[in-house]
Amino acid sequence: MADVYYLKNRVLYEVGRLDLPEKLKLEYILIGQHLSFISDRLELVEERQVNLELMKLQSELSGVCEELNGILDKMNARCMIQEYKRVKHPKRQVMLEIFPIDKVIFNNGMIRDAKEIESTLQHKVRAQIRVTSSEHPENSSNLVPCNNVVGRDRDKGILRVTNSEHPENSSTLVPCNNVVGRDRDKGILRDKLCINIENEVDVRVISIVGKEGIGKTLLARLVYDDEAVKYLFPARAWVDISRDYDVMATLKNIYEQVSKKPGVHLSWDVLLGLIHEELANKRFLIVLDDVWDHWIVEMLIPESSRCRNGGRVVVTTRIPNVAKMCNYVHHLSSLNPEDGNLRYDNTNSHLQTIFAYCAAIFQRDSAFTKDEVVRLWISEGFLDYSVTRRQSKNEWGLRCFDDLVLNNYFRKKNSESTFEINRYFLERVKFIGAYHVDKQIIEHHLPEDIRYLSLCFDDYDEVFRKIESLKVAKMLRTLLLMHPYGKSAKLSKSALDDLLRKLGDLRVLSLKGCSITELPNSIGKLTFLRYLDLSATGIHTLPDSIVGLILLETLSIRQCRKTIRLPTILGELTNLRHLENSATSCILPTSLVKLKRLETLSEVVIVKGGFGLKELKSLKHLGGSLTISDLHNATLEGVASPCLEYKDEIHSLILHWGGKTMGGWTQQEDIAELLKPHGNLKKLEVIGNIGSKFPSWVRDYTVYQNLTSITINECWNCTTLPPLGQLSNLEHLDIRYLPEVQCIGDEFYGRVENPFSKLKTLTFDCMGKWKEWTGYGDHAPFSRLEKLKIFHCEILEKVSFISLPSLEDLDLRECGLGSLDSLLGFRFLPNLSIKVEYCSALKSLVPENQPLPYNIEEIKLLSCPNLVSLPDNLCDLVNCKRLEIRLCGKLVRFPKTGVPSNLESLEIHHCFSLESLPNNIYNISRLQKLIIIGCQRLNLKDGGDSLKKENRDVLIQT
């Protein structure tokens, strides 16, 4: 049901916002008072599990609250319609104001409905007083407020814990009541904090380390709020660090919490000194939550260690290297399913509601994204009026989603961006008024009061004929038409039209994956629709009747590859916030500039004489991921300054040129300059011919310190690379199809002491003229590089590095290197895997007498026709488990000392010159797989029979 507490807030919000007659306002004020009383009483149901009669009353409130929500929606919609008509037809609206017959009739109806709601709620209030008074007479009066509960922006059981004097220093929302399954972890950490505290003077740093979402923050909060811990540590501070923390804000936060004084207008070094003074004579506890690098910890500890009363710093992190620097490391493991069940029972009601909604409408194993789910919640009103002025509904929804991931209700599926529902909870939740129907229960009779429904069939024309009860479900708010995996679902325009005419109260409609090619005009009658998903359908265009969807906030046409053009009338949907149009390449109308609230526009296709940079610049609130394609059609007309520079919510940007450019290379370079993004950008892709040089803003490393991923592709005329080594947070770099670059050197590293200090993956592909890759003087770039790929760089002959000390994966294909010594110059590398393929110039992995790094785990040498030898220390690679050699026609023999003694898999294919197997092959006890194929010259003792052992897969075909 709609949450009572948030519905109360909505009532009060709408009364203050809308132009309503005084009688109607008075009725809603009374309704708000009843809801306030009821929300407090419902806490008794949760906290004391009051008898079944009161719980029955709670269930009965469902219909009343839904009805009230519907009335408020109608009022809201009417006000928006009036505003739309006022702007569209100002003269006609003047006459309506003089003779407001329609308005009077509507208001009288609203007053009548409100009186009925108020009377029903008054009856429920009296019933609750009767039940709770008989069950707990001492609690018949108003509830006593809980201590230390700050604000009413929390739901039952979730608290926003703050410093009472500085409420802006609030910590992350985490469940803090009735947590089950972490008692042992809590006890261990509490002992580490408290034991021997009287006898210690030094600062002890304790880390909680574990994977994302496992409950590190929750455990730290449990310990932080423990009464014994509070008593022993009078000076306390909790700080959320995260990956993109601000040092100044962090120090200010700590100072204000431990000193109870404001820290404004102070430099960071002054703040650090003041923190030291505050902690010098106090026993303190500082929690640094979600730490990504050890710098902030190292900065605090030297100052704090001067304290002589014993202090503690608790660090939560998912990074093992951060944890290693602490005095004590607590590894947090996953909870078992039984613990998870108890955690569901004790999770606050609002999280239970929104989770149960997802569990009810999504199929088992369905994949969904965070943004998709949050927008569904918003469309259904679950997040309405539940936020503070500083927090939008979207921000609140993202935090709720993260809480559900933290508590293991949602878990990641196949990629970083998709999630699924934890199967364990599916059978343990119930959502009133929600059903999921599939082909096993097609004859199912749906109740008239059903509100949330998801279907999964391959022929909806047949389904709508068989489920007659669907056409009388007038309270239906969510309808998701899903399709079987790998199939499209049949849906005709006429069948949908017949259905929609009977479902006028829909808030959410999804036709994802249906075969429908045209929407009926009846779609425009869904006045309350807020969410419309047409992705992966055969829709060609949208009807003009869509202008009737005045409350529509989300429209998705992703992967609608037949959609060529969107109608001009789309610009009239002024409430639209999210237009998801990726993988469509449809032409946008210039009327979209009217959508002043638009926050998401997945892709912009630049059209000659149509939607261009000028229109794009006018959409000021765009955020998320943005692709701008066909930039070769762009012009400078009407654009005098960068069009993306102030769009600070855009975190991913793809700039795509293609086809024949307009105005020559100079104009394209000028256009690239005008596409300067905001410094908050995290991911950048530049694809296509931007001219002979990169825009100047790419070199501005002081601005783009948030960039973590860059792709440069098909910049055919660029001869040098920008100084990307200066981007201190860059983790992934992909450079492809730059055929004019001949040398990569100092210009690539920039002017910093440690270039590419956080880079993890680096790819070069199709660099046809690239000959040389030089180092950076005596400095060691790429100190954290884990994966290096070099493909189709046939004339690359020289690479001069000192070492790549963190390399784990080296993948070379069609390169001109004669050996790999310059890439393997460090003796001890972590779990290195080497793959070399189609490298005709390769003669040996390293020069003669030079050893391979000892920590190599895997070696694959494929189609290297001139490979003649393997390193002499091959047998010393004790960590090497797999060795595979294919089509290396000049390899005659293995080293005399043999192959790694712990080898588990050895494959040799079509090495025509190979004469003998390794000398120690018969003594390798761990060998589980041995394949030898097409080695005609190979001499095998006893035909290889002695190599065949129990529990070993052997295939020999010489």
N, C-alpha and C positions, 0 to 999 in steps of 0.2 A: 504494500500500500504506500501511498505518498507519505513521506515522513511528517509526522504531526508538527514537530518543532520547526522544520523548514517551511511547512505550509503556513504556520503562524507568522513567520517572518515575511512570507510572500504577501499575506493578507495586509499586513501593516505597510509593506512597501508599496503595493498597488494603490491603497487608499491615499497615501501621500503623493503619489505620482499622477494618477489619472484624474480627469475632470469629471467628478461624480456629484450627483445631487446630495444634499446634506442627509436626507433620510437614508440613502444607501450607505453613505460613509458611517453613519451611526450603527447600522446593522453589522457592518464589517468590523467595526471596533469591538462590538460585543462578541462577535465570532472569534476575533483575535484573543480576547480575554479567556474565552472557553478553551481554546486550543492551548494557550499558555498553561492553564491549570492541568489539562489532560496530559501535556508533555511531561510535566513534573510527576504526575501520578504514574505514568508508564515506566518511569525509572524504578518504581517499586516492583513492578513486574519483573524487571531484569535483575535487580539487586537482591530481592528477597523471594523471587518466584512465588508471588502471591497466588491465591487459589485459582482454580480453573474458570470460575465465573468472571473474574476480572480479565483473565486472558481472553475469554470469549468476547468481552466488551471491546478489547483491543482489536480483535479480528473484525467485529462488526463495524468499527470505525473506518475500515478500508473503503467501503462503498461511499460513506459520507464524505470522506476526504477526496476521493476521486471525483465525486459530483461537484464538490467545491472547486477543485482544480479546474474542472471543465468550465464552470461559470466564470472563473477568473480568466481563463483562456479566451472565452467569448468577449469579455469586456476589453481585454487587451487587443484582440483582433479588431474589434469595432473601432477602437481609438486609432489603430494603425490605418484602417480603411479610410476613416475620416481625414486623417492627415494626408494620405495619398490623394484623395479626391480634392482636398483643399489646394494642394500644390498643382495637381493636374488640371482642375477646372475651377479656378478661383471665383469666377462670376456666378456659376451655378451654386457654389458653396455658400455665397452670400445669401441667396434666396432660401437655402435650407436653414440657415441660422435665423432668418426672419420667421419662417414657418416650420419649426422643428418637430413636425408630427411624428415622423419615424423615430426620432430620438426619444420623444416622450414615451412612445409605446415600448421601446426597448428598455428604457430606464424603469418603467413600471414593472416589466417582466423581471428585471434583475432584482428589484426590491422584493417582489413576491418570492423569488427563488431564495434570496438571502434570508428572508424571514423563516422559511421552511428549514433551511440549514441551521439557523441559530436555534430554533426550537428543538431540532433533533440533537444538537450538541449539548444543549442545556439538559435534556433528558439523560444523555450519556454521562454528563458531569455528576448529576445526582446519583446515578447508579454506581459510579465509581466511589463517591463519598460513602455510600451505604456499604459497599463491599470492603473497602480498605479500613473503614472504621470498625467493622465487626472482626476483621482479621488482625488489625493492629490499631487498637484504640488510641494508643499513645501517638500515632502518626496521623490522626484525623485532621489536624491543622496543616497549615502549609509546611512543605518540606524544609528542613534545616539545610542551608546551603553548604556544599562540601568545602572543606578547607583547601586552599591553594589551587582552586579551579579558576583559571583566569579567562574571562570572556565567555560568551555563549556561542562562539564559532566552533565549538567542539560538539561532537555527538556523544551519546552516552558511552562512557568507557574510554573515550579518547580525549586526552587532555592536551592543551597547549601549555607547556610548562615554561614560565618566564620568570625573569627577575621582576619582582613586584614593583620596584621603582622605575624599571626601564623595560616596559613590556615589548619594546621593539626587538629586544634580544631574545626572541623566541627560538626554541629549538625545533627540530623536525618533529612532526606529529608521529608518535609511535604508540601502540596500545600499551597501557600501563596497569591494567587491572586483570587479575585472574590469569596470568600467563602460566601455562603449564608446559613442562618439558625442559626447562632450563634451570631447575633448582641446583643441580650439581655444578653446572658452569658458574652460576651466580655465587655459590658457596666458595668455590676455588678462588674466584677473583676477589671476593670480599676478604678472604684470608690473606691474599697477597697484598691487599691494600692496608689491612688493619693490624696484622700480627707484627709485633716488635716495633710498632710505630713510636712508642715512647723512647726507645733506645737508639733510634736512627736519626741522623741529621742530614744525610744525603737524599737527593731526589731519586726516586725509583720510577722508571718508565716501563709501563706494562702495555703490551699490544694484544688486541683481539684481531686475529687474522682469519679470513675465510672468504669463500666465493661470494659473488654478488647475490643479494637477496636472502642470505642464509640466516640473518638475524643478529648481526654484529651490533647495530645501533640499538636494537631492542634490549640486548643483554647489557650493554653499557648503561642504558637508562635504568634498568632494574637495579644495578649496583649503585648508580649515582643517587637514586632515590631511596636507597636502604637507610633506615633510621640510624643504625650504628655508624654507617659511613657519614651521614650528615652530622652526627655528634662529634666524630673525631676530626672532621675537616671543616672548620668554620668558614674558610675562604674557598669558594667554589666557583667554577666557570665551566660552561658547556659551549663549545663552539663547533658549528658545522663548517668543515674545511672545503671538501669537494675538490674536483680537479682544477677548477678555474677560480680558486680563492684569491681574494684581494688582501695583501699583507697588511695594509693600513687599516682596513675594516676589521680584520681579524684581531689585531692588537688592540684596537679601540674597543671591540666587543669584550675581550678579556679584561681590560682595565676597568670598564664600566661595571662588569659583574663582580669583580673582587673588591672594588673600591666604593661602589654605590655612588660614583660621581660621573658626570658627563665628561667625555674625552674629546670634545670638539676642538678644532683648530690647533691640533698638536701634531708635530712631525713624528715619524715612526720611531726614530731613535729616542726622542723624548718620552714617547709612550712606553718604550721598552724599559727605560730607566725608571719610570713611575711604577710599572708593573713590579720591577725588582724591589722597589721600596715598599710597596704594599705587601709583598710576599715575604719580606725579609724576616719578620717576626711572627708569621702566621703559619700554621700547618694547613696546606692548601691541597686541593684536588682540581686538576684541569683535565677535561675530556676533550680531545681533538677527534671529532667524528669524520670518518671517510677521508683519510689522509692518502694522497697520491704520490707525494714525494717526501723525502726525509728532511728537506731544508727547513720547513717550519718547525719541526721538532728540534733540530740542531740549534736553531736560532733561540728557542725558548729555554732549552736546558742549561746552557752556560750561565744565563742570568739567574735562572731559578736555583741553580746548584749552590749559590751563595747563601741560600736560606739555611738556617741552622735548627729548624724545628721539624724537619722531615716532611717532604712533600711528595705528591704522587701525580704523575701524568699518565692518563689512559689514552691510548691511540687505537682507533678502529681503522682497519685497512684491508684491502684485498691484494695489496702488493707485498710479496714476501720480502723483498729487499728493504722495505720500510720497517717491517716487523723485526728483522734481524738485528737492527741497531738498538733494540730495546732490551732492558734487563730481563724481562720475562715475556715469553711468547705463548699466548693461549690460542691453540688451533680450534676453531669452532666447526663442528661437524653437523650434518643434517639431522633433523628430528625424524623419528620413526612415525609411521602413519597414525598409530594410536595417539601420539602426542598431538599430531595435527588435528585429529577429530576434536579433541578437547579444546584446542585453540579456536576452532570454529565456534563451538558452543559459547565461548567467552569473548568472542569478538564483538565490538560494538554494533548496535542495531543498524546503523546507517551503512557500514561496510557489508554487513550481512545482506542488506536489501539490494545493494547494487551488484554484489557478487551473485546472489541468487537470481537476479534478473538475467545476468549473462549465462549462468548455468542452465537456465530454463530455455533460452532462445537459441543458443549455439549448439550445434551438433557435437557429439563426442569426437575429439581429435580435430575439431575445426580450428583453423589458424586465424588470428585476428591481430591487428596492430593497436598500439596504445591510443593513437589519435582516433581511430575508428570507434573504439569502445567509449572513450570520453565524450565524443560527439553524440553517441547514442544516449548516454546518460543525460547530457545537456538537453537533448531533444525531448526526452521523457520527463524532464523537470526534476530529476533526482538531485541536481546540483543547484537548483534555483535558490537564491536568497540564503545560501548556506555559507557565504563567504564574507570576509571583511572588506572594507572599502579598498584596502591595498591589494586585494587578491581577486582576480577574475574567476569566473566559473571554470574556464579552461585550466587555469593554474591549480584550482582546488581539485579538479578531476584528475589531473596528472599526479597530484600527491596521493589521492585515494588509490589510484592504480598502483603506484609504487608501494603503498602499504599492503595491498593485496599480493604483490610480488614478494614483498618482504616476508609475509606470512605463508608463502608457498601455495596460495590459492591459484594464482596464475604462474606459469613457468614458461621459459623460453622454448620455442619449438625448433625450427630448422635454421633460423637465422637470428641475428641480433635484433631485428625489428619486429618479428612475429612471436606471438604467445599462444598458449593453449591453456584450457582449464585443467587443473589437477584432477585426474579421474577419481581420486579417492573421495573427493568432496561431492561429486555429482549426485550420488545416491543419498546424501545426507542433508540436502537443502530442499526447501519447498518454497515456491513463490506463488502467492495467492493470485489466481486469475491468469496464470501463464501456462502455455502448453507447447510442446514440440511434437509434431505429428509427421510420421513417415509412412512408407508404403505398407508396413506391417499393420497399421491401424487406420487404413484409409476410410473405413466405415464409421470411424469414431464420431460420436455425437458431441458437439461442443456446447458448453453452457452459454446461455445468452449473455451473462455478465463477463465473459472472457475479455481480457484487456491486452494480453501480450501473446502473440502466436507466431511460431516459425514452422514452416512446412518444408519438406524435402521430397520432391517428386520429379519425374522426367516428363510428365504431361499434365500441366495445370488446367487445361481445358476440361479434361476428364475429371480431375479432382474437384473443380468447382461445381460440376454437375452432381457429384456423389455426396459432397459435404454440404448439404442444403443449409445446415445450421450456421454455416459461415456467413450467409447472406443476411442473417437476422442478428448478428453480433454487433449491435449498434454502439457498444461501449469499447470496441476494439481500438487500441491506440498504437500498437506495434504489429506490423505484418511483414515477416521476412520470407520471401519465396526463394528457397535455396535450391541447388541442383546437385545431383549425384556427382561424385568425383570423376572428372574426365569427360563429363557429358554436358550437353546443353539441355535446358528444360523448355519444352514446348509451351508457348503462351501466345494466344492470339489477341488482337486488339479488341475484338468483340467480347471475348470472355472477361478481359480485364475491365472493360467499360461497364459490363453488367454488374461486376462486383463492386467497383468503386462508387457507383451511384447509391449503394446501400451502406457504405462505410465512411460517413462524412466526418467522423471524429478522429481519424488517423493522425498521429503525430510522426510516425516512422513508417516508411514504405521502402522495401528493398526488392528489386527485380533482378538482382545480380545474376548473370549467367543465363538469363532467359532469352529465348529466340525472338522475342517481339521486335518488330522493326518500326513501329509507329505507336505513339501514345494516343489514347482517346482524349477528346476534349474534356471529358469528365474529370480529368486530373486537376483541372482548375477549380473544381468545386471543393477540393480538400483544403478548406480555409485554414485549418489548424496544423497542416503538415509542416514539419520543421526539418525533416531529414528524408531525402529522396536519393536512392542509390540505383543508378541505371548502368553500372559498370559491366563491361563484357557482354553487353546486349547488342542487338543488330540495329539499334536506333539510328536513323539517318539525321533527323533534326528534331527539335522540340516544338510543340504546337504553341500558337500565340496565347491559348487559354492558360498557359502556365503563369501568366501575369496574376492570376487569382491566388497564387501561393504567397501571400504577403508576409507570412511568418517564416517562410523557408530560410533556414540558416545554412544547411549543407546540401549541396548538389554534386553527386559524383557521376562522371561519365568516363571514368578510367577504362582504357582498352576498348572503347567504342570506336573501332577503327573505321566504321562506315559513316561516322558523324563528320560531315564535311564543314558545316557552318552552324553556328549558334544564332538564334534569332535576335534581332535588335531589341525586341520586347524584354529580353533578359535584363536589360539595364533598369527596368522598373522594379525589380525585386530588391528593394533598398535594404532589406533586413539580411540579405545573403552575406555570410561570412566566409564560407569555404566552398570554392569551386575546384573540385579535383578533376583535372582533365589530362593527366599524364597518359602517354601512349595513345593519343588520339590524333594529334596534329591538325585539329580543327581550327577554323578561322574564327577569331574572336570579334564581336561587334565593337565598334568604338563607343557604343553606349555604356560599356562597362565602367567608364569613368564616373558614372553616377553612383556606383556602389562604394560609398565612402566607408563602409564598415568591412569591406572585403579584407580578410586576413590570409587566406590561402588561395593561390592561383598557381597550380602545379606547372603549367607550361604556357609560354607566350610565343606564338608563331608570328614573326614580323612579316607584314604584308605591305607591298607597294601601294601607297595611297590609302592604307587601312590602319589597323592597329599597329602602332609603332612605339618608339622610345618616349615620345611626348605623352601618350596615353599611359604608358607604363609608369612614368614618373608621377602621374597624378594619383596613383593608388598608393597612398602613404602608409598604410598599415599592413602591407604584405609581410609575411613571415614564413618560417618553415623552409621547405625546399622549392626552389624556383629554377626552371629551365627556360632559357631564351634561345630559340632556334631561328634559323633562316636570317641570321644577322647580316648576311650579304645584301638583304633588301633594305636595311636600315638607312635612314638619312639623318642629317643633322638639323633638319627643319624643326624649329620650335623647341630645341633642346640646347640651352646655353651652359648648363652645369650638370654634374653627374646625377644620373637619375636613380641610383640605388644607394647613394652614400648615407642617407639618413634613415634607411629601412633597417633598423637595428635588430629586428626579429628574424631576419633571413639568416639561416645557419648553413644552408647548402645551396650552391649556385653553379649552374652549368651554362656556359656561353658557347653557342654552337654556330659557327659560320658554315656555309656550304654553297655550292653552285658558283655562278659568275657574280663577282662583286660589282657594286655600283660605285662609281666615282673614283676608282683606282685605289692603290694600296695606301696612299696618304690618308684618304678619307676613312678607310677601314681602321687605320691606326688611331685616328681621332675618335672614331666611334668606340674603340676599345678603351680609350681614356675616359669616356663618358659613362662607362659601365663600372666605374670604381665602386666596390661594395663597402659596407660598414665594417668597422674593425671587429665586430662580433662574429664574423664569418668563420665557420669551422671546416667546410669542405668546398673546394673549388675545382672545377673542370673547365679547361679551355680546349675546344675542339674546332679545327678548321683554320683556314689561312687568314690570320689577323694582320699580315704584313711582314715586314722584314725584322721587326723588333717587338718585344713585349712591352705592354703599357708601363708607364713609370710607377704606377701604384703597386705593381707586383714587387718592386724593389724596396718598398717602404716597410721594412721589417719592424719598425717601432709601432706601427698601427696594427699589423696582422699577426699578433702574437697568439691569437686563438686558433689559427689555422692548424688543423691536424692532418689533413689529407689534401693532396694536390695531384691532378692528372693533366698532363699536357699532351695533346694528340693532334697529328696532322697539321702542324704548323710548318708548312712546306718551305717557306722562304726564310725562316729564322736561322741565323748562323751561330748564335751563342745562346746559352741558357742564363736566366736571371739568377741573382745571388740568393738562392733559396736556402742555403746553409745558415742564413741569419735568422730564420724562423725557428725560434727556440722550442716550440711545442709541436713541430711537424713530426708526424709518426709514419705517414704513408706517402710515398712519392712514386708516380707512374709516368714515365716519359716514353712516348711512342711516335714513330713516323716523323722524325725530324731529319730528313735526308741531307741537309746542308751543314749540319754540325760536324766539325772535323776533330776538335779537341775539347775536352772538358777539364778545366783547371781552376785557377784562382777565382775567376769570375763567378764560378758556380758556388764557391764556398762563402764568399762575402768577407767582410772584415770583422770577424769575431774570433775569439780565442779557441772555441770548441764548436766548430760548425756541425750541423746535423746532430746535435747532442741527444735528441730523443727519437731520431728516426729508427723505425723498426723494420719496414719493408721498402725495398727499392727495386724498381723494374725499368730496364731499358729494352726497347724493342724496335726493330726496323730502323736502325741508324746507319744508313748505307755508306756514308763517308767518314764515319767515326773511326779514327786511327789510334788516338792516345787518350789515356785517362791518368792525369797526374795527381800527386798527393798535395798536401797543404803544408809545405815547409816541414818543420820539425813537429808540428802538431798532429794529433791523431783524430781525424774526423770519423764520423760513423761509430762512435764508441758503443752505441747500443743497437746497432744494426743486427737484426736476426735473420732476415730473408733477403737474398740478393738474386735477381734473375736478369740475365743478359741473353736476349734472343735476337737472331738475325742481324748480327753486327759482324759481317764476314771479314772486314779488314781491320778490326780492332786487334792490334798486335802488342800494345804496350800498356800495362797497368802498373803504376808505381805507388804502392801503399806500404806502410810499415806493418799494419795489422788491422784485422777486423775482430776485436776480442770477444764480441758477443754473438758471432755468426752461428746460426743453427741450420740454415738451409741455403745451399748454393746450387743454383740451377742454370746451366749454360746450354744454349742451343745455337748451332751455326755461328760460332765465334771463331776469330782468327788467332786465338791465343795458343802458343806452343806448349805452355805449361801453366800451372795454377799457383806457382810459388808466391806471386805478388798478392794473391787473395787468401793464401793460407799461411801467412807469415807468423802467426801466433801459435805457440806450441800446444797450449791447452785451450781448446774451444769446447763450449757446452753442447754436447749431444748433436754433433754436426752430421748433416745428411748432404751428400754430394751426388749430383746428377749431371752428366755431361753427354750431350746428344748431338750427332751430326757435326762434330767439330773436326774437320779434316786436317787442320794444322796441328792438332794435339799429338805430341809424341810421348809425353810422360806427364804424370800428375805434378811432379816436382822434379827439379834438376837432380842429377846423380849425387848421392851422399847427403841430400837434404831430406830430413824425415817429414812424414805427415803428422798433423796434430793428433794427439793420442786419443782424444775423445770422440772420434768419428764413429757414428752408429751405422751408417749405411753408405755404400758406394755403388752407383750405377754408371756404367760406361757403355753407351749405346751408339753404334754406327760411327765409330772413330777409326777410319781405315788406316791411319798412319801411327796409331798407338803401338809402340814397340816394347815398352817395359812398364813394370809396376814398381813402386818404391820398395827398397830393401827392408824397411821397418814395418812392412805390412802385417807381419805376424805379431807385432807388439801392440796392435790396436785392440786392446782387451775388451773395449766396449762395442766393437763392431759386430753387429748381428746379421747383416745382410750384405751380400756381394753379388752383383749381377753384371755380366759382360756379354754384349751382343755385337755381332758383325764388326769385330775388330780384327781384320784380316792379317795384320802383320805381327800380332802378339804370338810369340813362339813358346814361351814358358813363364812360369810363375817364379818369384824370387826363391832362392835356395832355402831360405828359412820358412817358407810356406805362407799360409794365410792365417788370419786371426784365429786364435785357439778357442774362442767362445762363439764362433760363427754358428748361426742357426739355419741360414738359408744360403745356398750357393747355386747360381744359375749361369751356365755358359752356353751360348747359342751361336752357331755358325762362325766360330773362330777357326778359319780353315787352316791356319798355320800352326795352331797349338799342338805341341807334341806330347806333353805330359801334364798330369794333374799336380797340384801342390804336394810336396813331400810329406806334409803332416796331415793330409786329408783323411788317412785311415785312423788317426788318433783323436779326431775331434768328436768328443762324446755328446755334445749338445746339438749336433747337426740334425735337423728335423726334415729338411727339404733339400734334395740334390737333383738338379735337372741338367743334363748334358745332351745337346741336340746339334747335329750337323757339324761335328768337328772330325773331319775325315782322317787327319794325321795323328789323332790322339791314340796313344798306346796305353791300354788298360790292363793291369795285372788281373788275371783270371776272369777277364771279360767284365770286370766290375762287380762280380758276385759278392766279393768281400765287403763292398760298400753297402750292400743291402742288409739292413738290420730291422729288427722289430721296432715299431713306432717311428719309422723314417720313410718319408715319401721319396722314392727314387725313380727317375726316368732317364734312361741312357739310350740314345739313338745316334750313334756316331756315323 
